[in-house]
Amino acid sequence: MKKYITPLLLCTLIACAGEEQEPTLVDVIEQEKAEIRAFLAARGSASVTPIVYLSKKGQVIDTAFLIDHTPATTTPEHGDFILHDYSLRRLDGHYIESTDPTITADTFRYAVAGPLYLRVDTSKHYDYVADALARVAPGSTAELIVPSILLDKSGTTRHYTLSPHRVIRDLFTHEKALIQDYLTATNATATYQDGRGDTLVHTIIRVPGAGDRLVLPGDTLTIHRTLLVLRSDAPLHEAFSLDTLTTDSFDPTRVEIPSCGPAFARLREGDEVEFVIPYLLAFNDKPAFHPADARKLIPWIPPYSTLIYSLKIARLRPKN
């Protein structure tokens, strides 16, 4: 029996030796580290600032690298907001995301181009982009290299280009001034306020309609509508066109932005209006999704967005 077993085992060993071994996680990470070292070496005289990340037990997890940045003179505090633009690439230069609409990227988290608000949260242990932005002077640009071991251990390094515009200490006050500037600049027939306290929905009637009856719950309405984002450093951005809505039994509590529902009570057929909605009454610190994205896979409107719900009451038929 032995003379048959030995050749069989030998054949098995030869076959196994010929198989290509799958790279282990250690191999992937080591290869990535070599690529990062080569990338930094190719930058030559560029200044590199390491940002070391530790585990809760004080052990080194890995290091991110901030390249060619102008240091910030003051460090943003917890709760501050940084208005910024960014691009995300792989080390080979292939774009993954960008707030610049002229850049072709695989994906982008938001349909509305930048700049975006990022809230500084010092309670987060591994907020790599916020940690980097807090070190970069507003008005300048820097690059950030984040190894995958700090993210998903995929072996794909993240290469960010970061451009902070300014630090906003109080976003609520900043937004109130932004809305007031917009109200002052608009050529409106009339403006109204709805809500309590300092957080209000403003109704701007651009073109008054010829209807002689106000909208009531249960009416049949045909509405042409669009959702836009109001920014201080950019013109109005159309988040998405909501096209035309026809409802046989209008319910003001079930509109896309519930906080502007009460304002419908002063509208008439033919009115062309804008509802200016502060972020606290819109989607607050959460992103919004396109109505057609039932699975909520791609965030469409960034957090902290001030919205303008623009619409026309194209037709109104009273209940019964």
N, C-alpha and C positions, 0 to 999 in steps of 0.2 A: 504494500500500500504506500510506503514512504516514497518510492521512486515516482509515483504519480502525484503525490501531494506537493513535493518540492517544485517541480516545473509549474504547477498551477499557482502556487504562491509567488513564484518568480514572475510569471506573466502578469499577475495582479499588481505587483509592485511596479513593474515597468509601465503598465497602463496608467497607474496613479501618478507616476513621475511625469508622464507626458501631459497630464491635465494642467491647464493654467489655473493657478491658485487665485481665489478671490481676494482682492485687497482688504485688509482689515481696517477698522476705524483708525488704529494707530498709523497705518500706512497713509491713509487719506489725510489725516491731520499733519503728518510730517511733510507730505508733498505740498500741502497748502502753505505751511510755514516757509518752505523753501521758495515758493512762488512769491510770498510776501517779502522775503529778504531780497530776492532778485528785483522786485518792483521798487523797493525803497533804495536799493543800490543804484538803480538806473536813474533815480531822481537827482543824483549827484549832490550838489550843494544845498538842496532844499532842507530847511530845518524840520526836524521831526521831533514831536513831543509825545512820549509814550503815556498812555492812560491805563494804569494797571487796575484790574478788577479782581477782587478777593471774594472768596466764599464767606458765608456767615461765620465760619470757623477760622477765618483769617488766612486761608491758603490761597495762593495765586491760581486763578482760573486761566486767564490769558490777558493779553495786552492789546488794546486798540492804539492806533497811531494817528495823531493830528499833524497834518503836513502844511507847511508854509502859511501860518495863520498870524494875523495881527492880534496880539493879546488884548482882551477886553480890559478896560480900566476899572470897571466895577462888575461884580458878580451878581447876576440876577438872583433874587431871593425866592423862597418858596411862595408859590401863588402868582408870581409874575408871568407875563406872556411874552413870547418872542415871535415877532412877525418875520417870517423867513421864506426863502425859496430853496429848493434842493433838487439834485439829480442823483440817481442811484444807478451805478454800473457794476459790471464784473471787472476783474482786473484786466481782461483783454479789451476793455473799452466798450463792450456791448451794453447799450442802455436797457435798464429794466423799468425804471420809473423816472418821471421828471415833471416838475411844475411848469416847465417851459413848454408852451404848446407848439413851438417850432421844432422840438426834438422828437424824433420818432423812437418810441419806446415800446417794449412788449406789453406792458400794462401800466396803468396809472390808477391809483386808488380813488381819485376823484375826477369827475368830469369837468369840474370848474378849475381853471388854472390858478396858480398861486398869485400872491403869497398866501401862506397859511399861518394860523395861530398855533403855537405850541405852548402848553402850560408847563411851567417849571414845577416839578414835584420832587422835592428832595427825599421823600419817603420811599421812592422807587430805588432799588439797588442797582439795576442794570438798564438805565435809560440812556443808551449810547449817544443818540443824536442830541438829546437835551444836554448831556454832559459836555459834548463838544461845542454846541452853540453857546453855552454859558461861558466858554473860554475865548470866543472869537468876537472881536470888536464889530459893532454894527457898522454897516457900510463896506465891510471887507468880505473876502471870500477865502475859504479854507477847504482842505480835503480831509476826509476821515476814512481810515481803513479799519474795518471791523472783521476779525477772523470768525469763521463759522462756529468755532467751539463756544463762542459767546451767544450764539443764536440757535442754530439747528444741527450743527455737526455734519453738514452736508459736504463740506470741502469747498464750498463756493464763498469766496471772500466778498464782502460788501464794500464798495468804493463809493463814498458819498462826496458830492461837491455841495458845500453849505454856504448860503449867503444870508446872514441875518440882516434885517433892515433896521429894526429898532426893538427896544425893550419897552413893554407897556406895563406900568405898575398896576393900573386899575382898568381892566377891560370894560367894566360897566360904565365908568365915566367917559372913557374913550368912545364907546359906542353911542352914548347919548349925544356927544358932540358931533359924531359922524351923521347921526340921523337928523339932528337939527340943521346941519349944513345942507343936507339933501332937501329938507323941507323948505329951507330958505331959497334954495336955487330953483326949485320947481315952479312952473307956471301953472298953478292949480286954481280951479274954480272955487274949491273949498277944501278945508282939512278938518278932520275930527280926531278925537282921542277916545280910546276905549280901554278900560282896565282900572286898576287901583295902584296907588303909590307911584313910584317913579318908573315902573316898567309898564309901558303902554304900547298898544297897537295903534298906529296912525293910519287913518283912511284919507287918501288923497283922491279927490274927484277931478280927474283930468278933463273929461267931457261929460256934461250932464245929459241924461237921456230925456226923451220926450214922454216917458211913461207917467201916468197920473196916480199910480198906486205903488206903495212900498212892498218889498218882498216879505212874505209871511211863510212860516213853516207849512209844509204841505203843498206849496205851489209847484207848478211844473216850470222848470227853468232850463234854458239853453245858455251855457256859459262858455265863452272862449277864454282860455287861461294860459298863463306862462309863469314859471317860477324863476326868479333871478336872485343873485347874491350881490349885496351892497358891500363894497370894499373902500377903504380909505386911500389905498395906494394904487388903485386900478379902476377902470370904468366898470359899469354894470356888466356882470357876467350872466348869461342865460344858463341856468342850471339844467332845465329841460322844459320843453313845451308840453303842456298837459293837454294840448289839442282842445277838442270841444266836448263838453259834458252836458248831457241831457238827463235830467232827473224828473221822474213823474211825481215825486213827493219829497220836496227839498227839506233836508234836515240840517240846520246850521251847526249842529254838534258833530256832524260827520264829514266836514270838509277836510281837505288835505292838512291844513294847519288849523287845529281846533280853536286856537286863541283868536282867530279872526272871524269865527262864526258869528258872534254878536253884531259885528259891523254890517252884516248883510241886511239888518233890519232897517237901515237908512237908505238902501239902494232901490232904484227904480229901473224899469225896462229902458235899455239904451245907454245906461251909465257905463262909462269907461273909468275904471278906478285902479288904484294901487294900495295895497295894504303893506305898510312898512312894519316888519315884525322883528323885535329884538330877539337875540339868540336865546334868552331865557324863556321866551314864549314860543320859540320855534323848536329846535332839536337840542338846545343846550350844549353839553359837552359830548354828545353822541353824533356820529355821522348819520346821514339820511340816505335812504336807498330809493332808486327809481321805482315808481309804482309798478312797472312791468317786471321788476326783479323780485318775484314772489319768494324765492329762496334766500334773498338777501346775501348775495355772493360778492357784489362789488359796491362798496360805499360810493355814493354819488355826490353828496354835498358834505363838505368838511365840517367838523365840529366848530362851535362858536360862530356860526355864520349868521349874519343879519340878512333876513330875507325880504324880498319884495314880491308879493303875490299880485301879479297884474292880470286884470280880467275885464271882460265886457259882458253885461247882461244882455245877450242878444235877443232873448225872447222870454216873456213872462206870461203864464196863464194861471189865473187864480184857481185855488182848490175848489173842486165841485163846479 
